Structure formats: C-alpha cells, structure tokens
Amino acid sequence: MKCLVKLLPIVFVFASFNADAVDYFWDAIVGLTVKQVSLDVFEEGETDPAGILIDDLSFFPEFGVESNINYFPDSSWGYKFVVNLAGFDISKQEVDLDEVDLDTSADGYFFYAMPVGLYDFHKQKADSSLLVGIGVGIGYLNAEGDIILTELDTPVRQDFDFSELTYSTGVFFQYVVEGWSFSTSVAGPEVSDDDFDYNLFDLTFSVRKTIPL
C-alpha cells in the first residue's frame, strides 16, 4: 500500500502533462499564514492518541508560488499539487485540551508532496470558488525527542528518534474570490514502528493574494 501511495504523485504529474483537456500552471502568492504543528502518538491499531506534543501558534508572511487548480472537462472536479517543507521544535503537550509543560520535547523537520483531488461547489460561478479536497502522497519525517503517553492507564515516557520516507495525507478547504484565497488545511506524514504510530499534523490558516504568472 505504501509503495502505491508513493507512486501517486508521479501518476498525477504524468497526467497533467499528457491530458489534452487539462492545463497545468502556477500562480504567485503573497499572504499571511497562521500555523500549528502537533505530533500525535498512537498505540498500534488505536484511533485515539496516547499522547500529543503540540507547538504554539505561529504567524508569518508568505511569498512564493502555488499550483493552480486543474479542472477536468465539463466537471466540478479537479486537482492541484501541494508541497511543503518545514522544521519544528515542540516543548509542550496537550492534556485535557490544555497545553502543559511536562519536560518533554521534540524537534526535527518534515516534508510532504501530494496531489489533491478537489470538488468546487462554485464551479458555475465566474467570480468565486469553494473547494474541498483530499490528498495522498509521499512524505518524510525526521523527529527526535520524548513524550509522556498521558492517555494510557499508566502514563509512561516514550523516547523516539527516526528519519523515514513514508506517505502523507491531507484535508484542504479553500474559498477564492476576486484573486483572494482563504484556506485551511491539515496535512502531514506518518511513521510507524513496532508499537506506535507517529502522526505529524501541520495545521494552517492562510489569507493569500493570487497573482497569475
């Protein structure tokens, strides 16, 4: 399954350059982003985290390029590409929805690149788009640190140190009007060992001005 996921971006890139009805290009962007990174640790097979390391909210200006939306012929469905590389340095944990200092920390960096399948609820409107999408692609996660698994019956401290090429997933929402976009997303890679799954969640809120290239 992971091998198939890693091939998906290659398939989408091939399609974008070979489908006659799909036109792929980039837009320049300037804007402001609010960001929060968390590293959730799950026992193997469980859906609720055993412990969460969480970063403070950060604000930063944004300058760069982003993939424009590629629509399929006569359809509200389309896709775009998302790529992100960033570092993190976390020193708090989330316990009962509060951020507390348990003398634990994690630092490292992550990368993800994925095609995102999108549906535009405003496709018939000329001046706006309302987009919801899901992405699956490749990811890389480097992390070193420790965490107290506060949600176990007997909390324990878990050390970790890994650097692994893996897969990534994401959920994306975006509203575009008159060259401005307002978006929120949560995406990131996942790494597993014999006992635990480590999910990095990159949560962002962005306001951007789009400049066609």
Residue, then its C-alpha position, 0 to 999 in steps of 0.5 A: m500500500k505504501c509503495l502505491v501511495k508513493l507512486l501517486p504523485i508521479v501518476f498525477v504529474f504524468a497526467s497533467f502533462n499528457a491530458d489534452a483537456v487539462d492545463y497545468f500552471w502556477d500562480a504567485i502568492v503573497g499572504l499571511t499564514v497562521k500555523q500549528v504543528s502537533l505530533d500525535v502518538f498512537e498505540e498500534g491499531e488505536t484511533d485515539p492518541a496516547g499522547i500529543l506534543i503540540d507547538d504554539l501558534s505561529f504567524f508569518p508572511e508568505f511569498g512564493v508560488e502555488s499550483n493552480i487548480n486543474y479542472f477536468p472537462d465539463s466537471s466540478w472536479g479537479y486537482k492541484f499539487v501541494v508541497n511543503l517543507a518545514g522544521f519544528d521544535i515542540s516543548k509542550q503537550e496537550v492534556d485535557l485540551d490544555e497545553v502543559d509543560l511536562d519536560t518533554s520535547a521534540d524537534g526535527y523537520f518534515f516534508y510532504a508532496m501530494p496531489v489533491g483531488l478537489y470538488d468546487f461547489h462554485k464551479q458555475k460561478a465566474d467570480s468565486s470558488l469553494l473547494v474541498g479536497i483530499g490528498v495522498g502522497i509521499g512524505y518524510l519525517n525526521a523527529e527526535g525527542d520524548i513524550i509522556l503517553t498521558e492517555l494510557d492507564t499508566p502514563v509512561r515516557q516514550d523516547f523516539d528518534f527516526s528519519e523515514l520516507t513514508y506517505s502523507t495525507g491531507v484535508f484542504f478547504q479553500y474559498v477564492v474570490e476576486g484573486w483572494s484565497f482563504s484556506t485551511s488545511v491539515a496535512g502531514p506524514e506518518v511513521s510507524d514502528d513496532d508499537f506506535d504510530y507517529n502522526l505529524f499534523d501541520l495545521t494552517f490558516s492562510v489569507r493569500k493574494t493570487i497573482p497569475l504568472 
